[in-house]
Amino acid sequence: MNKKEQRTQAIMIMTQLIDTMKSQENAPLLTLLTESSHQLAENKEAIQYVLPRVCNAIASEMLTDNTIVSDETTELYFKLKQLSSKSAYKVGNPGFL
C-alpha cells in the first residue's frame, strides 16, 4: 500500500470512526473533527500532524467514565492506530502517512 492509499484509508476510517462515535452522542470535539476531516484529503502534510492527535483525542473520549464504546468503534479505532503505526515504521515518523 503506497502513502496515498494509506492516507485515503486512514481518512476513511477516521471519518467512519468519528461518525460512529458521534452517533453515540459523544464529545463536541468529534463534531469539530468531522467538519474538518474532508480537508485532510486535500492536504498531504496535515494528516501527519492530525492523525496522531485524532487517535489520542478519540482514545481519551473512549476512556471517559460516561462513554459507551461500541465494538464497531473499538475495531475502527484499532484499525486506524494500526495503519498509523505501519506507516510510522516505514518513514520513521510516528503518525506520518
Beta strands, then each sheet from edge to edge (+ up, - down):
end
